[in-house]
Amino acid sequence: MGIETYIQQEVLAKRLKDFEVLVVYDPEQRYHSTCLAMSGDRRQVVDATESSIESREASMRALQALGRRELDGLLIYVPAPQPLEETAKQRDPFAIYAACGAVFPDRTRDGDDFQSLCLQAKPEHGDELRDLFERDPQPTFAVVDKVGGGLHWPNLRAQLDVESSRDILLSLLAPSKRQEEDLKRNDAWVDEARELLQTCIGLNLRTRGKSWSTIADELWRFVLFSEFAFDLPVALPVALADIPLAPDRARAVIEGLCDTLRNDQRTQARYIERAEQVERELQLPEHCRDLSDLGDRDTFAFEERTFLRQAMAAFSAGDLEAVRARLSRHEHSVWAARGENRLHWQLVEAATELADHCAELQSALGQQPDGLDELVGSYVRSLHEADRLHREFEQSVSDLEWQDLEGVIAPIRDEARKRYAGLVEQLQQRFSRCLQAAGWPATGYLFNAQVFDEVVAPKLQQNGHRVAYFMVDALRYELGVALEKQLADDAAVELTPALAQLPSITLVGMASLLPGAGEHLRLERTDRGLKPVVGDMPVTSVPQRMELFRRRYGQRFDEVRLEEFVRGKSTGIADHVDLLVVRSVEIDSQFENHPETAPTEIANSLKRIRMAIHRLREQGFKEVVIATDHGFCMNTHAGAGDVIDKPEGDWVTVHDRCALGDGAAGDDHIVTDAEKVGVRGEFSRFAAPRSLAAYRAGLAYYHGGASLQECVVPVITMQLRGEAQPTASRPSVSLDYKHGSRRITTRVPVIDISIERDDMFSVDATYELLIEAQDKKGNVVGEAKVGGAVNAATGTVSLQPGDRERVTLKMSPEFEGKFKIKALDPRTNTNHAQLDLETDYAV
């Protein structure tokens, strides 16, 4: 294999396959023809040599085609130096593509320079190549190819059916089944192997054995330990100093071999097995326990803990660029499949994204003009994203805290919460000032008390036009955004921001969603506090609220709980029912009773909504309206002083976050006329904390007060006409655990999921899967950990034919035994694939 072919196939093509987008910077124009020759039906090469403007336009079109899956890869050739500084990257029109994918040569990789690539391709001719580069720093491909023209080691070449010495080395380390059988059949190759190993990597085999297994054991130990030693920025510990390792001249070859073995799916499992074995034999964790910096390469599993600590330390120091660099390297690590490690890295990634976004939003908030309408608009457009990222971060914390015996996550957890608190408290102070000045609701937005009369009722004017009205407790705005994105695949969807009725509690909020609430909802005072009334009818309970619907719509109305409807426990919906109210209280209930695990229940609730909508379509419903009573705050960032005294006077305190009545409230409260904030009835004044504090300590979750998180809510409308996704074909899904293993040894196993490419698929077909572990009775005993490929709002993963993803499962701590992993359609619960496994946890 010539050096140009080697670079094409072993470097550029493989990197393009891994990253889909590759920018080649080549000021010497050595690789120009090499890159152009890689163009194909599914791979586009953009040449920026002639026209920067035309190549930029071509790159953008190709990137869009890549997003539509019309292409598998985009290579951009740039005959200029790679920009290294941030200012230079900003001027470079192709730097954005490098950020989307990868770059060549990559200065973070030790073996990307031309000389190192030549040494990797021809390891047996290292001395000759080094002499060549000393005489001519820029030799041509033809000159390099002439180095070592004769063929060596004929027995090895014939027996292994390979040509290059590099491929011989790889075959000795990780032979195919046929190659291994041939190596075991006779030992005519052994003397040649001894000479090759000495010549290429400086290994003098100590073993006198002539079997492949004994030679492979020594070779693996030598190669892996050599890479580890090369990468170590300090001297080896004394206990390891005498272990044989390769000379410096073989570094490029050693690192090239390890990179290939780690990254090739055919050899990855063997690499992991061998690396774990060498790590144990040499007792590396024990001998290196005092070393804080082990370099950049992830030769052995124990090194990842050092990299993780470095990433966490960088986060605590505020060096987010260093954290992102570590995350980028770890993303493709061979050890990323380890469940426990994966959870820690996902926590770091979630914390970094949260901190980054909070800093950007705080800066933007400082430049924004004051005004309630403007502030609500900013929250709807962008500020709600911080709440989503905070929720996803807290879910990562929840996934880890049960097993974080050494308190590893505490520093990064506390720092990320601090960053979020800085933003939301600044936002809250401004919102409080605006609310007191302008009142509530803000102008130009749908008020929750108008939702039924203005959105739902007009759809029911025609008999037989069936509408489902979801009344979901505590579906705050950022969750509505996430749900809308998921439902958009199933039907025509529109998301409208709405403003909740104050006080933002379930009792009042659900009443505001009833017919006639816009004109007739009032709050009356009782001995126990307050009761909402619509017209002359109290609506404090579910039966009373449902009776109000029944009075207006008679037999055209029916109601059902979401969970019962999805599970098929409810009776069928009669044909004469045009208005079906679907009630859901799971989110609010879970937060009130089990706030530490509530983020997981959010995903389950949204899954049930999607499944219910699918059933409604089957039963002839034409439209869906999803509304909610109020939002909520996740108060995980609260400190010891984040408690506020209740106001003094004739007040009814409501749900720890507001008060109705009259009296003194102090400077730390908003106090205004009740009608000014949309509260009609027997209470003259409304009071609420200016901050996100509550009247009671220890609340990890609350609502009831006046904040954007509690008061800005979604209204989602859907047209249920047509099918949501193609039904002509089913995805051919494959599930795998550790290359065929049938026993899990950890409660966070990582599952490989892929969808086969087939002519029957449209190139644009995207399939959404829900991954669950179920026991023999069908009970869910494990769910996909959100993050990475798993959508945080719905718990699903989306793939196209040809895609592969790794998903971490969270197994129930109480479950042990046999179970099935299933890949389900999240709408219909159709099972597309399953994998039979059983637990084998260490005691």
C-alpha positions in Angstrom: 0.0 0.0 0.0 1.5 3.4 -1.0 1.7 6.2 1.5 -1.0 8.2 -0.3 -3.4 5.3 -0.3 -2.6 4.7 3.4 -3.4 8.3 4.3 -6.7 8.1 2.3 -8.0 4.9 3.7 -6.5 4.7 7.2 -6.6 8.3 8.2 -8.9 10.6 6.2 -11.7 8.0 5.3 -11.8 6.7 8.9 -11.9 10.2 10.4 -14.6 11.2 8.0 -16.6 8.1 8.9 -16.4 9.0 12.6 -17.1 12.7 12.4 -19.0 13.0 9.0 -17.4 16.4 8.4 -13.6 16.8 7.9 -11.7 20.0 7.1 -8.2 19.4 5.6 -5.8 22.3 6.0 -2.9 21.9 3.6 -0.7 25.0 3.0 1.9 22.9 1.1 -0.9 21.4 -1.0 0.5 17.9 -0.5 -2.9 16.3 -0.1 -4.8 18.1 -2.8 -5.2 15.2 -5.3 -5.5 12.8 -2.3 -8.6 14.6 -1.1 -10.2 15.2 -4.5 -9.9 11.5 -5.3 -12.1 10.7 -2.2 -15.3 12.2 -3.8 -18.1 9.7 -4.3 -21.9 9.2 -4.6 -22.4 9.6 -0.8 -19.3 11.7 -0.1 -18.8 15.3 -1.3 -15.4 16.9 -1.5 -15.4 20.8 -1.6 -12.2 22.3 -3.0 -11.5 25.8 -1.7 -8.4 26.2 -3.9 -10.0 28.3 -6.6 -12.8 30.4 -5.1 -13.5 30.9 -1.4 -17.0 32.3 -2.1 -18.1 29.4 -4.3 -16.5 26.8 -1.9 -18.3 28.4 1.1 -21.7 28.1 -0.7 -20.9 24.6 -1.8 -19.9 23.7 1.8 -23.2 25.1 3.2 -25.3 23.2 0.6 -23.4 20.0 1.4 -23.8 20.4 5.1 -27.6 20.8 4.6 -27.6 17.7 2.5 -25.7 15.9 5.2 -28.3 16.9 7.7 -31.0 15.5 5.4 -29.0 12.2 5.2 -28.5 12.7 1.4 -24.7 12.4 2.1 -22.6 10.3 4.4 -19.6 12.6 4.5 -18.3 16.1 3.7 -14.6 16.8 3.2 -13.5 20.4 2.7 -10.0 21.0 1.3 -8.4 24.3 2.3 -5.0 25.1 0.9 -4.1 27.3 3.9 -2.7 27.0 7.4 -5.1 25.9 10.1 -6.2 28.8 12.3 -5.1 28.2 15.9 -6.1 31.4 17.8 -9.7 32.4 18.4 -9.5 35.6 16.4 -8.0 33.6 13.4 -10.9 31.1 13.7 -13.4 33.9 13.5 -11.9 35.1 10.2 -11.7 31.6 8.7 -15.0 30.8 6.9 -14.3 27.0 7.3 -13.6 27.0 11.0 -17.3 26.4 11.7 -17.2 23.2 9.7 -14.1 22.0 11.7 -16.1 22.7 14.9 -19.0 20.6 13.6 -16.7 17.7 12.8 -13.0 17.1 12.7 -9.8 18.6 11.3 -6.7 17.2 9.6 -3.9 17.5 10.6 -5.2 17.6 14.2 -2.7 19.4 16.5 -4.2 17.5 19.4 -3.1 14.2 17.9 0.6 13.3 18.1 0.7 11.3 14.9 -0.9 13.6 12.3 2.2 15.2 10.8 3.4 13.7 7.5 6.6 12.1 8.9 4.6 10.3 11.7 2.1 9.0 9.1 5.0 7.7 7.0 6.5 6.0 10.1 3.1 4.4 10.9 2.7 3.1 7.4 6.2 1.7 7.1 7.3 0.9 10.7 10.1 -1.5 9.5 11.8 1.4 7.7 11.9 3.9 10.5 15.7 4.7 10.3 15.5 5.1 6.5 12.5 7.4 6.7 14.1 9.6 9.4 17.2 9.9 7.3 15.0 10.9 4.3 13.2 13.6 6.3 16.5 15.0 7.5 17.7 15.4 4.0 14.3 16.6 2.6 11.6 17.8 5.0 9.0 17.7 2.3 9.5 14.5 0.3 6.9 13.5 -2.3 4.7 10.5 -2.1 6.7 8.8 -4.8 10.0 9.3 -2.9 8.5 7.9 0.3 7.1 4.9 -1.6 10.5 4.0 -2.8 11.9 3.6 0.7 12.4 -0.1 1.4 11.3 -1.3 -2.0 11.9 -5.0 -1.3 9.4 -7.3 0.4 10.3 -8.8 3.8 8.9 -11.6 5.9 7.3 -13.8 3.2 5.9 -16.4 5.6 4.0 -13.8 7.6 2.7 -12.1 4.5 1.5 -15.4 3.0 0.1 -16.9 6.2 -1.7 -13.7 7.3 -2.7 -12.7 3.7 -1.6 -9.1 4.2 1.1 -7.0 2.6 2.4 -4.1 4.8 4.4 -4.6 8.0 1.8 -2.5 9.8 -1.0 -4.9 8.9 1.3 -7.8 10.0 1.6 -6.1 13.4 -2.1 -5.6 13.7 -2.8 -9.2 12.7 -0.3 -10.5 15.3 -2.1 -8.5 18.0 -5.7 -9.1 16.9 -6.0 -11.7 14.2 -9.2 -12.7 12.5 -10.5 -16.2 13.2 -8.9 -17.5 10.0 -5.6 -15.8 10.7 -5.5 -17.1 14.3 -6.1 -20.7 13.1 -3.3 -20.3 10.5 -0.9 -18.9 13.2 -1.7 -21.9 15.4 -1.3 -24.5 12.7 2.5 -24.1 12.3 5.3 -22.0 13.7 7.3 -21.3 10.5 6.4 -17.6 10.9 7.9 -17.2 14.5 11.5 -16.3 13.5 10.3 -13.7 11.0 8.0 -12.3 13.7 10.9 -11.9 16.1 12.9 -10.0 13.5 9.9 -7.8 12.5 9.1 -6.9 16.1 12.7 -5.9 16.8 12.9 -3.9 13.5 9.6 -2.1 13.7 9.0 -1.4 17.4 12.2 -2.5 19.2 10.7 -5.5 21.0 13.2 -8.3 21.8 10.8 -11.2 22.6 11.7 -12.7 25.9 9.4 -15.7 25.6 11.0 -18.8 24.2 7.6 -20.2 23.3 6.6 -20.5 19.7 2.9 -20.3 20.1 0.9 -17.3 19.0 -0.8 -16.9 22.4 2.5 -16.5 24.3 3.9 -14.1 21.7 0.7 -12.1 21.6 0.6 -11.8 25.5 4.1 -10.3 25.5 3.4 -8.1 22.4 0.2 -6.6 23.9 1.9 -5.8 27.2 4.8 -4.2 25.4 2.7 -2.1 23.0 0.2 -0.9 25.6 2.8 -0.1 28.3 4.9 1.7 25.7 2.0 4.0 24.7 1.3 4.7 28.4 4.9 5.5 29.1 5.3 7.7 26.0 2.2 9.7 27.1 3.2 10.1 30.8 4.4 13.7 31.3 6.6 12.6 34.3 9.0 9.8 35.0 7.7 6.3 35.5 7.2 5.3 39.1 10.1 3.3 40.4 8.2 0.0 40.5 7.5 0.3 36.7 10.9 1.7 35.6 12.3 -1.7 34.5 9.4 -2.9 32.4 10.4 -3.2 28.7 9.1 -0.5 26.4 9.7 0.7 22.9 12.4 3.3 22.0 11.4 6.8 21.1 11.9 6.2 17.4 8.9 3.7 17.5 6.5 6.1 19.2 4.5 7.0 16.1 4.1 3.3 15.2 3.0 2.3 18.8 0.5 5.1 19.0 -0.8 4.4 15.5 -1.3 0.7 16.4 -3.2 1.6 19.6 -5.4 4.1 17.9 -6.4 1.6 15.3 -7.1 -1.2 17.8 -9.1 1.1 20.0 -11.2 2.7 17.3 -11.9 -0.3 15.0 -15.1 -2.0 15.9 -13.6 -5.3 14.9 -10.8 -5.1 17.4 -12.2 -2.8 20.1 -13.6 -5.6 22.3 -10.2 -7.4 22.2 -8.4 -4.2 23.0 -10.5 -3.6 26.1 -10.0 -7.2 27.3 -6.2 -7.0 26.8 -5.8 -3.5 28.4 -7.7 -4.6 31.5 -5.5 -7.7 31.7 -2.3 -5.7 31.4 -3.6 -3.1 33.9 -4.2 -5.8 36.5 -0.9 -7.7 35.8 1.3 -4.6 36.2 -0.9 -3.2 39.1 -0.9 0.2 37.4 -3.6 1.9 39.5 -1.6 1.1 42.7 1.8 2.1 41.3 0.4 5.4 39.8 -1.9 6.4 42.6 0.2 9.5 43.5 0.3 10.8 39.9 -2.2 13.5 39.2 -1.4 13.9 35.5 -1.2 10.8 33.3 -1.1 12.6 29.9 -3.8 12.7 27.3 -4.2 9.2 25.9 -6.6 6.7 27.4 -4.6 3.5 27.1 -5.9 2.0 30.3 -9.3 2.3 32.0 -7.9 3.7 35.3 -6.6 6.8 33.5 -10.1 7.9 32.9 -10.6 8.8 36.5 -7.7 11.1 36.3 -9.1 12.8 33.2 -12.4 13.1 34.9 -10.9 14.8 38.0 -9.0 17.2 35.7 -12.3 18.1 33.9 -14.0 18.6 37.2 -11.2 20.8 38.5 -11.2 22.9 35.4 -15.0 23.4 35.8 -14.5 24.5 39.4 -11.8 26.9 38.2 -14.1 28.4 35.6 -12.0 27.1 32.7 -14.8 25.8 30.5 -12.6 25.7 27.4 -10.4 23.1 29.2 -13.5 21.2 30.2 -14.8 21.1 26.6 -11.4 19.9 25.4 -11.6 17.0 27.8 -15.2 16.2 26.9 -14.3 16.2 23.2 -11.4 13.7 23.8 -13.6 11.5 26.0 -16.5 11.4 23.5 -14.7 8.9 21.4 -12.9 7.1 24.2 -12.9 3.3 24.2 -13.8 3.5 27.9 -16.9 5.6 27.3 -19.0 2.4 27.2 -18.4 1.9 30.9 -21.7 2.8 32.5 -20.5 4.4 35.7 -17.9 6.4 33.9 -20.4 7.4 31.3 -22.7 8.8 34.0 -19.9 11.0 35.5 -18.9 12.4 32.1 -22.5 13.2 31.2 -22.8 15.1 34.5 -19.7 17.1 33.5 -21.1 17.8 30.1 -24.5 18.8 31.5 -22.8 21.1 34.1 -20.7 22.7 31.4 -23.6 23.4 29.1 -25.6 24.8 31.9 -22.8 27.1 33.1 -22.0 28.3 29.5 -25.7 29.1 28.8 -26.2 30.9 32.1 -23.2 33.1 31.5 -24.5 34.0 28.0 -28.0 34.7 29.2 -26.8 36.8 32.1 -24.8 39.0 29.8 -27.8 39.4 27.4 -30.1 40.1 30.3 -27.9 43.0 31.5 -28.3 44.7 28.1 -32.1 44.2 27.8 -34.5 47.1 28.5 -36.8 46.9 31.5 -40.4 46.0 30.9 -42.7 43.1 31.7 -43.7 42.4 28.1 -40.1 42.5 27.0 -39.0 40.2 29.8 -41.8 37.6 29.2 -40.9 37.7 25.5 -37.2 37.1 26.3 -38.2 34.2 28.5 -40.3 32.6 25.7 -37.5 33.1 23.1 -34.4 32.1 25.0 -34.3 32.4 28.8 -36.3 29.2 29.4 -33.4 27.2 28.0 -31.6 27.7 31.3 -34.4 25.9 33.1 -34.3 23.0 30.7 -30.5 22.7 31.1 -30.8 22.9 34.9 -33.5 20.2 34.9 -31.3 17.9 32.7 -28.3 18.6 35.0 -30.3 17.7 38.1 -31.4 14.5 36.4 -27.7 13.6 35.9 -27.1 14.4 39.6 -30.0 12.2 40.6 -28.7 9.3 38.5 -25.3 9.5 40.3 -25.9 10.5 43.9 -27.1 7.0 44.9 -23.8 5.5 44.1 -21.4 8.5 44.7 -20.0 7.0 47.9 -16.8 9.2 47.8 -18.6 12.5 47.2 -16.9 13.0 43.8 -19.7 14.9 42.2 -20.3 17.3 45.1 -17.9 20.1 43.9 -19.2 20.2 40.3 -22.8 19.8 41.5 -22.6 22.8 43.9 -20.7 25.0 41.4 -23.2 24.4 38.6 -26.1 25.1 40.9 -24.4 28.3 41.9 -24.1 29.4 38.3 -27.8 28.7 37.7 -28.8 30.5 40.9 -26.9 33.6 39.8 -29.0 33.8 36.6 -32.4 33.0 37.9 -32.1 35.3 41.0 -31.1 38.2 38.7 -34.0 37.3 36.4 -36.4 37.1 39.4 -35.5 40.5 40.8 -36.2 42.1 37.4 -39.5 40.2 37.0 -40.6 41.2 40.5 -40.0 44.9 39.7 -41.8 44.7 36.4 -44.8 42.7 37.8 -45.4 45.2 40.6 -45.2 48.1 38.2 -47.2 46.7 35.3 -49.5 44.0 36.9 -50.5 40.6 35.5 -51.0 39.2 32.9 -48.6 40.9 30.5 -50.2 42.4 27.4 -50.2 40.6 24.1 -50.2 37.0 25.6 -52.9 34.4 26.0 -54.2 34.3 29.6 -54.8 30.8 31.0 -58.3 31.8 32.0 -59.1 32.3 28.3 -57.7 29.0 27.0 -60.9 27.0 27.0 -63.2 29.7 25.7 -60.8 31.0 23.0 -58.9 27.9 22.0 -61.0 24.8 22.8 -64.7 25.9 22.6 -64.6 27.2 19.0 -63.4 23.7 17.9 -66.5 22.1 19.4 -69.1 24.2 17.5 -69.5 21.4 15.0 -71.1 18.2 16.3 -68.9 15.2 15.6 -65.6 17.2 15.6 -63.8 15.3 18.3 -61.4 17.3 20.5 -59.1 16.0 23.4 -58.3 18.6 26.1 -55.3 17.6 28.2 -55.2 19.3 31.6 -51.6 18.5 32.7 -50.5 19.5 36.2 -47.2 21.4 36.3 -46.1 21.3 32.6 -43.9 24.4 32.7 -43.0 26.3 29.5 -39.6 24.6 28.8 -41.3 21.2 29.0 -43.9 22.4 26.5 -41.1 23.4 24.1 -39.6 19.9 24.4 -42.9 18.2 24.0 -43.8 20.3 21.0 -40.6 19.3 19.2 -41.4 15.6 19.8 -45.1 15.9 18.7 -44.1 17.8 15.6 -43.1 14.4 14.1 -46.6 13.1 14.6 -48.9 15.9 13.5 -49.2 19.6 12.8 -48.4 21.3 16.1 -48.5 24.9 17.3 -47.0 26.0 20.7 -48.4 29.2 22.2 -47.0 30.8 25.4 -49.7 31.5 28.0 -49.7 33.2 31.4 -50.9 31.4 34.4 -53.6 32.6 36.8 -52.3 33.8 40.1 -51.8 32.4 42.7 -49.9 29.7 40.7 -51.3 26.6 42.5 -53.2 23.6 41.2 -56.5 24.5 43.0 -56.7 27.9 41.2 -54.8 27.0 38.0 -57.0 24.0 37.1 -60.1 26.2 37.8 -58.7 28.8 35.3 -58.7 26.1 32.5 -62.5 25.6 32.8 -65.3 26.9 30.6 -66.3 30.4 31.5 -63.2 31.0 33.7 -62.1 34.1 31.8 -65.3 36.0 32.8 -66.5 34.2 35.9 -63.6 32.8 37.9 -63.5 34.3 41.5 -61.6 33.4 44.6 -63.7 33.2 47.8 -62.3 33.2 51.4 -63.1 30.2 53.6 -62.1 29.1 57.1 -59.4 26.8 55.5 -58.1 29.5 53.1 -59.7 30.0 49.7 -61.9 28.3 47.1 -62.2 29.0 43.4 -65.7 29.6 42.0 -66.8 29.8 38.4 -70.1 31.6 38.3 -72.0 30.1 41.2 -70.3 26.8 41.2 -67.4 25.9 43.5 -64.6 24.1 41.6 -62.2 22.9 44.3 -62.2 19.2 43.4 -61.9 17.1 40.3 -65.5 15.9 40.4 -66.7 19.6 40.7 -64.5 20.7 37.8 -65.7 17.8 35.6 -69.3 18.5 36.5 -68.8 22.0 35.1 -67.8 20.5 31.7 -70.8 18.1 31.9 -73.3 20.9 32.5 -72.2 22.6 29.4 -71.6 19.7 27.0 -73.8 16.9 28.4 -73.2 13.5 26.7 -70.8 15.1 24.3 -68.3 15.2 27.2 -66.2 12.5 29.0 -63.1 12.5 31.0 -60.2 10.0 31.8 -56.9 9.9 33.7 -53.9 9.9 31.3 -52.3 6.9 33.0 -55.4 4.8 32.8 -56.1 5.7 29.2 -52.6 4.8 28.1 -52.6 1.5 30.0 -56.0 0.6 28.5 -57.7 0.4 32.0 -60.4 2.9 31.1 -63.5 2.0 29.2 -63.7 2.9 25.5 -64.6 6.4 24.5 -68.2 6.4 23.2 -68.8 7.6 19.6 -71.0 10.5 20.8 -68.2 12.1 22.9 -66.8 15.1 21.2 -64.9 16.6 24.1 -62.6 14.3 26.1 -60.7 15.8 29.0 -57.5 13.9 29.8 -56.2 14.6 33.3 -52.6 14.2 34.4 -51.2 14.9 37.8 -48.0 12.8 37.7 -45.4 15.6 37.4 -46.7 17.7 40.2 -47.4 14.7 42.4 -43.9 13.2 41.9 -42.2 16.6 42.7 -44.3 17.1 45.8 -43.6 13.6 47.2 -40.3 12.5 45.7 -38.5 15.6 44.3 -35.2 13.7 44.1 -36.5 11.3 41.4 -39.1 13.6 39.8 -37.1 14.6 36.7 -37.4 11.0 35.5 -41.2 11.1 36.0 -41.3 14.1 33.7 -40.0 12.0 30.8 -42.5 9.2 31.7 -45.4 11.7 31.7 -44.4 13.1 28.3 -44.1 9.6 26.9 -47.7 8.8 28.1 -49.0 12.0 26.4 -47.6 10.9 23.1 -49.0 7.4 23.5 -52.4 8.8 24.4 -52.4 11.0 21.3 -51.7 8.0 19.1 -54.7 6.2 20.7 -56.9 9.3 20.2 -56.0 9.4 16.5 -57.1 5.8 16.2 -60.4 6.6 17.9 -61.2 9.4 15.4 -60.2 12.5 17.4 -59.4 15.4 15.1 -57.7 17.9 17.4 -55.8 18.0 20.7 -55.2 20.9 23.0 -52.7 20.5 25.8 -52.8 23.1 28.7 -51.5 23.3 32.2 -52.3 25.0 35.5 -48.9 26.4 36.4 -45.1 25.9 36.1 -42.6 25.3 38.9 -39.2 26.0 40.3 -36.6 23.4 41.1 -35.0 24.9 44.2 -31.9 22.7 44.4 -29.6 25.8 44.6 -31.2 27.1 47.8 -28.9 28.0 50.6 -29.4 28.2 54.4 -30.7 31.8 54.2 -33.1 31.3 51.3 -36.2 31.4 53.5 -38.5 34.4 53.9 -40.8 35.4 56.8 -44.5 35.3 56.1 -46.2 38.7 55.9 -47.9 40.1 59.0 -51.5 41.0 58.9 -54.8 39.5 57.7 -53.2 37.2 55.1 -54.0 33.8 53.8 -50.6 32.2 52.9 -50.8 30.1 49.9 -48.5 27.1 49.1 -45.4 28.7 50.8 -44.9 31.3 48.0 -47.6 33.9 48.1 -50.3 35.5 50.3 -53.8 36.9 49.8 -55.6 39.4 52.1 -54.3 42.6 53.6 -51.5 43.8 55.9 -47.8 44.6 56.0 -45.4 42.6 53.9 -42.0 44.4 54.0 -39.6 45.3 51.3 -38.8 41.7 50.5 -42.3 41.2 49.1 -44.2 42.4 46.0 -47.5 43.9 47.3 -50.2 45.0 44.9 -53.9 45.2 44.5 -55.3 41.7 43.8 -57.2 42.8 40.7 -54.1 44.3 39.2 -52.6 40.8 39.0 -55.8 39.2 37.7 -57.1 37.9 41.0 -60.9 38.6 41.3 -62.9 37.9 44.4 -62.9 38.5 48.2 -59.2 39.3 48.5 -58.0 42.9 48.2 -54.3 42.5 48.1 -51.7 40.1 46.7 -48.2 39.5 48.1 -45.3 37.3 47.0 -41.6 37.1 47.7 -39.4 39.3 45.4 -36.8 36.5 45.4 -37.2 32.8 44.7 -37.3 32.1 48.5 -40.2 30.4 50.2 -41.8 30.6 53.6 -40.5 27.2 54.6 -37.0 25.8 54.5 -36.0 22.6 52.7 -38.2 22.8 49.7 -36.5 21.3 46.6 -39.6 22.1 44.5 -42.3 24.7 44.7 -44.9 26.8 42.9 -47.6 29.2 44.0 -45.6 32.4 43.7 -44.8 34.9 41.0 -41.8 34.0 38.8 -41.4 33.3 35.1 -40.8 29.6 35.8 -44.1 29.4 37.7 -46.2 31.7 35.6 -45.3 31.3 31.9 -46.8 28.1 30.6 -47.4 26.4 27.2 -50.6 25.7 25.3 -50.1 23.2 22.5 -52.6 22.6 19.7 -52.5 19.7 17.3 -54.3 18.6 14.1 -54.6 14.8 14.1 -54.9 14.2 10.4 -52.8 11.6 8.6 -50.2 9.2 9.9 -47.3 10.6 12.0 -44.5 8.5 10.6 -44.1 6.0 7.8 -45.9 2.7 8.3 -44.9 0.9 5.1 -41.8 -0.5 6.8 -40.5 -1.3 10.2 -37.0 -0.5 11.3 -34.6 -3.4 11.5 -33.2 -2.7 14.9 -30.2 -4.5 16.5 -29.4 -4.5 20.2 -26.1 -5.6 21.6 -24.3 -5.7 25.0 -20.5 -6.0 25.1 -20.3 -7.8 21.8 -22.7 -10.6 22.7 -22.3 -10.9 26.4 -25.5 -12.1 28.2 -24.7 -11.0 31.7 -24.5 -7.4 33.1 -22.1 -6.8 36.0 -23.2 -3.2 36.6 -26.5 -1.4 37.3 -25.7 1.0 34.5 -24.9 -1.2 31.5 -24.3 0.5 28.1 -26.3 -1.0 25.2 -25.3 -0.6 21.5 -28.3 0.2 19.2 -28.2 0.3 15.5 -30.6 0.4 12.6 -29.8 -1.6 9.5 -29.5 0.2 6.2 -31.8 -1.4 3.6 -33.2 -0.4 0.2 -36.7 -0.4 1.6 -35.9 2.6 3.8 -36.2 6.2 2.6 -32.9 8.0 3.2 -34.9 10.6 5.2 -36.7 8.0 7.5 -36.0 8.7 11.2 -37.1 6.2 13.8 -37.7 7.0 17.4 -37.2 4.3 19.9 -37.9 3.9 23.6 -35.4 1.6 25.3 -36.6 -0.3 28.4 -35.6 -3.3 30.5 -38.5 -5.4 31.5 -38.8 -8.5 33.7 -40.7 -11.6 32.7 -44.0 -10.0 33.8 -43.5 -6.9 31.7 -42.6 -4.6 34.6 -40.1 -1.9 33.8 -36.9 -2.6 35.7 -34.5 -0.4 33.8 -34.8 2.8 31.7 -32.5 4.8 29.3 -30.4 7.4 31.1 -31.1 10.7 29.5 -28.2 12.7 27.9 -26.2 12.2 24.7 -28.5 10.5 22.2 -31.4 10.1 24.7 -33.8 13.0 24.6 -34.1 14.5 28.1 -37.8 15.3 27.8 -39.1 12.0 26.4 -36.4 9.5 27.2 -36.3 8.3 23.5 -33.5 8.0 21.0 -33.8 8.8 17.3 -31.9 7.0 14.6 -31.8 6.7 10.9 -30.8 3.6 8.9 -27.0 3.1 9.2 -26.9 4.9 12.6 -25.3 3.4 15.7 -25.7 4.8 19.2 -24.8 3.8 22.8 -27.4 4.2 25.5 -26.8 3.8 29.2 -29.5 1.9 31.1 -30.4 2.7 34.7 -31.4 -0.6 36.3 -33.6 -0.6 39.3 -31.4 -1.1 42.4 -33.9 -3.7 43.8 -34.0 -5.9 40.7 -31.9 -9.0 40.0 -32.5 -11.8 37.6 -33.4 -12.4 34.0 -34.8 -9.6 31.9 -35.3 -8.3 28.3 -34.1 -5.1 26.8 -36.8 -3.9 24.3 -36.7 -1.2 21.6 -40.2 0.1 21.5 -42.2 2.5 19.4 -42.9 5.3 21.9 -46.4 5.9 20.4 -47.7 2.4 19.9 -45.4 0.3 22.2 -44.6 -1.9 19.3 -41.5 -4.0 20.0 -38.9 -3.7 17.2 -36.1 -5.7 18.9 -35.2 -7.3 22.2 -32.2 -8.7 23.9 -32.3 -11.4 26.6 -29.9 -10.6 29.6 -29.5 -11.4 33.2 -27.8 -9.7 36.2 -24.5 -10.9 37.6 -23.7 -8.1 40.0 -20.6 -8.4 42.3 -21.6 -8.8 45.9 
